[in-house]
Amino acid sequence: MPRIMVVDDDAAILKLISVILTRAGHEVRTTHQPLEALDLLKVFTPDLLISDVVMPYMTGLEFLEQVRAHEKLSNLPFVLLSSHAERDDVRRGMNLGADDYLPKPFTPQDLLTAVDARLRRAGLSRQGESGMSARGLGTAQVVWQGAPVSWVSRKALELFFYLLEHKEVTSWEAAEALWPEKDEARASSLFHTTLHRLRRSLSNEAVVSTNRRYALAQDLRADYDVHRFELLAAQAEQGALGLEELRELTGMYGHFLPGADSPWVDDVRARLEQKQFSVLGLAAQAASAAGRAKDAALFHQRALAIDPMSESDWQGLTRALDSLGDPRARLAAQREAWWAMDLN
């Protein structure tokens, strides 16, 4: 699943492009400003950049120059968006190293044609270089060879994610994790039945076994959103991310494998929830340091939805609301939650 970053100060255009590309099977990140995009590029390397030309603070052409000056991004496919009145800017952009341009207004098909053509030239397709993407945050979906996998059973999908999480396991380890209420013989039987269904859903070679240990085949190198989330969370804890990157990271989080009900799933959920809680705290600190009290309040509120007993978040929420002159500062000081209300 190729990753695409879109930069445009027009919120409606950003939303339109995001919807079109997401529905087409792409992973999309959007930002309103090139300066924010440059920060995001430190932790998110897309396969394609789409940028408007005329924007405040930094133009699309200046953004293009910054991208091309970066060694790791110098060959990144770059498409400019422009109106007919900006033809001179387009010519300048092509001279600066833009790969293509898309005139405004455009149709969804115009956008998809331009994006697919550029990705093909870069040797990519919608399912990405590995051919497989796995999404477990807020959903449970695997895309392989350009199409969502049609699972023979829900448990086969769960076993797939279990193998993603654990790399290599014995049949007993998997059986105990997925069917803890069953006796050993029954759990073992269920494991082998589910393994057969997993292979039917993907291929006979999807799971390999050596010395009674099972693992996903090496060529199924899935782009796994949980791994990316945890990698970025580790960078955040090392102080390597700025406010906008932290905001982006908090937005990646979602309930792991909705609908699944196994002890190992609960363990993963608890692990990821704790990481999200930590990232929200860091985001709140960064927002406060940047004088963004409203953002800080929102981050603290989201953290309190995870841990209502977090005294530091109650204190931070009280300070942030108080600095905004928000009367709900009194409620926060009294540790009263109003989460059905919107801070906006």
Secondary structure, DSSP 8 states (H G I E B T S, - for coil): --EEEEE-S-HHHHHHHHHHHHHTT-EEEEES-HHHHHHHTTT---SEEEEES--SSS-HHHHHHHHHHSGGGTT--EEEEE-GGGHHHHHHHHHHT--EEEESS--HHHHHHHHHHHHHHTT--TT-SSSEEEE-BSS-EEEETTEE---S-HHHHHHHHHHHHHSEEEHHHHHHHH-TTS-HHHHHHHHHHHHHHHHHHS-TTSEEEETTEEEE-TT---EEHHHHHHHHHHHHHTT---HHHHHHHHHH---BSTT---HHHHHHHHHHHHHHHHHHHHHHHHHHHTT-HHHHHHHHHHHHHH-TT-HHHHHHHHHHHHHHT-TTHHHHHTT---TTS---
